[in-house]
């Protein structure tokens, strides 16, 4: 009886790590954000023109249109220009003020992405627009 228990314990000790490693590997390969190369090509092929994006923006909520516009400006210029424009838009359209922090956090994350993960470089553009939401967005990536 004692030998059977030992043999069973040894078998589990050898088999269990193998099963755990294999199941973990399979779980990681099945994540929904991991696109196969053919899916990536489909996404690239379905890129939209600025006119198509503008037509879709007309259907979107004003805060989403502003977010898209500011993210584009951040990519074309720098985070400082986008934050300045955000401040101007908040003064011009006070009804969008409740979305200011969310938009600023998005700009912070986009700034880190623009500078290839260099959070210090992105953080250098931080300013007190919508409290510290831009800085929070930068910090959330790092």
VOGU-3710 file (C-alpha; in Angstrom, 3 decimals, decimal comma):
1> xxxxxxxxxx> 0,000/0,000/0,000  2,811/2,389/0,944  4,718/1,608/-2,285  1,645/2,235/-4,406  1,210/5,671/-2,840  4,879/6,527/-3,464  4,756/5,336/-7,039  1,566/7,349/-7,621  3,198/10,426/-6,042  6,285/10,108/-8,235
11> xxxxxxxxxx> 4,136/9,733/-11,337  2,211/12,900/-10,492  5,452/14,709/-9,694  6,757/13,935/-13,185  3,564/14,365/-15,189  2,036/17,427/-13,527  4,763/19,972/-14,514  4,644/18,760/-18,114  0,859/19,173/-18,219  1,067/22,651/-16,668
21> xxxxxxxxxx> 3,742/23,837/-19,104  1,850/22,527/-22,113  -1,466/24,010/-21,000  0,211/27,366/-20,301  1,846/27,356/-23,718  -1,431/26,562/-25,407  -3,205/29,283/-23,456  -0,665/31,906/-24,534  -0,872/30,955/-28,200  -4,657/31,351/-28,159
31> xxxxxxxxxx> -4,859/34,965/-26,948  -7,364/37,047/-28,937  -4,964/39,935/-29,593  -2,371/37,768/-31,328  -3,220/38,146/-34,992  -1,926/35,690/-37,518  0,034/37,094/-40,438  -2,910/36,665/-42,811  -5,186/38,645/-40,476  -2,589/41,407/-40,256
41> xxxxxxxxxx> -2,551/41,623/-44,043  -6,336/41,870/-44,114  -6,208/44,758/-41,662  -3,594/46,536/-43,753  -5,587/46,014/-46,927  -8,708/47,498/-45,333  -7,075/50,829/-44,437  -9,412/53,770/-44,989  -8,807/57,090/-46,691  -9,154/60,368/-44,816
51> xxxxxxxxxx> -12,456/61,023/-46,594  -13,867/57,714/-45,388  -12,689/58,435/-41,855  -14,262/61,906/-42,006  -17,566/60,409/-43,155  -17,493/57,944/-40,270  -16,580/60,723/-37,826  -19,782/62,530/-38,735  -21,664/59,575/-37,264  -19,559/59,386/-34,076
61> xxxxxxxxxx> -19,977/61,206/-30,802  -18,251/64,626/-30,611  -15,763/63,464/-27,968  -14,669/60,554/-30,174  -14,206/62,885/-33,135  -12,088/65,171/-30,937  -10,076/62,217/-29,601  -9,327/60,994/-33,159  -8,389/64,510/-34,286  -6,020/65,018/-31,349
71> xxxxxxxxxx> -4,426/61,581/-31,756  -3,777/62,387/-35,410  -2,274/65,743/-34,442  -0,047/64,037/-31,872  1,275/61,689/-34,569  1,795/64,460/-37,136  3,345/67,022/-34,759  4,029/66,353/-31,096  2,127/65,726/-27,853  2,472/69,384/-26,880
81> xxxxxxxxxx> 0,475/70,520/-29,909  -2,247/67,986/-29,161  -2,450/69,031/-25,502  -2,643/72,693/-26,487  -5,452/71,907/-28,901  -7,227/69,888/-26,175  -7,069/72,880/-23,867  -8,458/75,153/-26,589  -11,287/72,712/-27,374  -12,237/72,409/-23,691
91> xxxxxxxxxx> -12,541/76,193/-23,477  -14,476/76,326/-26,752  -16,819/73,394/-25,985  -17,362/73,140/-22,213  -19,869/70,320/-22,798  -16,919/68,035/-23,615  -15,153/68,758/-20,299  -16,346/65,489/-18,749  -14,369/63,618/-21,445  -11,197/65,675/-21,012
101> xxxxxxxxxx> -9,422/63,283/-18,651  -10,198/60,271/-20,818  -8,930/62,012/-23,946  -5,784/63,237/-22,158  -5,037/59,694/-20,921  -5,392/58,445/-24,505  -2,943/61,114/-25,616  -0,507/60,019/-22,900  -0,613/56,394/-24,050  -0,244/57,481/-27,693
111> xxxxxxxxxx> 2,754/59,662/-26,809  4,533/56,680/-25,267  3,751/54,627/-28,373  5,031/57,423/-30,631  8,347/57,479/-28,793  8,683/53,663/-28,820  8,034/53,198/-25,117  10,227/56,084/-23,919  8,008/57,197/-21,037  10,437/59,918/-19,904
121> xxxxxxxxxx> 10,398/61,510/-23,346  6,597/61,359/-23,471  6,317/62,660/-19,906  8,366/65,731/-20,864  5,297/67,044/-22,728  3,067/66,787/-19,655  1,150/69,870/-18,619  -1,808/70,549/-16,326  -4,539/69,990/-18,903  -7,382/68,014/-17,312
131> xxxxxxxxxx> -5,427/67,709/-14,059  -2,800/65,009/-14,454  -4,631/62,772/-16,919  -1,898/62,950/-19,587  0,725/61,915/-17,025  -1,563/59,111/-15,862  -1,865/57,857/-19,438  1,914/57,898/-19,842  2,419/56,076/-16,543  -0,193/53,435/-17,365
141> xx> 1,954/52,183/-20,253  5,232/52,026/-18,366
//
